[in-house]
Amino acid sequence: MGKKSNIDESCLKKFYKILANQELQTIKYRNRRISQKTEPLEIPAEISELFDWYESIDAKDTNPIIVSGILKARLEAIQPYDNLNFIISNLLSLASLYNRGYEIANFVSLEYFYNNSKKIYEENINSTLKDPFDYTQWLEYYTQSFSDQIKNVTQTIKLYSKDTKLARFNTKVRLTERQEKIIEHLYDYGFVENKHFPLLFPNISEDTVLREIKKLIDTGIIIKTGSTKSSRYELV
């Protein structure tokens, strides 16, 4: 929906239609009062104002994650429906990222992040209710949650990448941690030279590293070119 549709009021209603299993023509905004949330009669105007802002030059010139964070916070403050507002605000914020070509949303699960720290989440989302023009605290939390999620994804990818890189060699010989590190470096950079040893192994002598490399040469995993200090090692 984020890729193919505009992010507007109809998008909001489609999400509710799917989640609540209702027909579009029967969907109505909340008509009961909730403390500190938008008055029922003001909901249509505030929803319209929110999506007008989303299409404004100001919003289009703003980082997509910041925009998605503001959408999320405003929808939580408005509480347009009697239920499902938390889920809908999350979905719409992610849809807005897709809409702006920011497909990082594929790799995050903010609901999981929020549910693991509900009290902190509520404290930060409610900070916008104190001053509707100050989103600083909320946006710091929101962007940090994205950052933490992406770091987790990055670490997972690196682990899978490492396993993939080492898989073909572990069938030949049981590799030591140092040998694994040498092979990873060769995959990433194509070669290693003696001058790189201190960067790879800051507290290990050159002779020790050379012994590890010799074992990799003997097992046919890497080859050596050049001689003495100008030696260069590459994967076979």
Secondary structure, DSSP 8 states (H G I E B T S, - for coil): -TTTS-SSHHHHHHHHHHHHT--GGG-----S--TTS--GGGHHHHHHHHHHHHTSHHHHTS-HHHHHHHHHHHHHHH--SSS-HHHHHHHHHHHHHHHTT-GGGGG--HHHHHHTTHHHHHHHHTHHHH-TT--HHHHHHHHHHHHHHHHHHHHHHHHHHHHHHHHHHHTTS---HHHHHHHHHHHHHS-EEGGGHHHH-TTS-HHHHHHHHHHHHHTTSEEEES-GGG-EEEE-
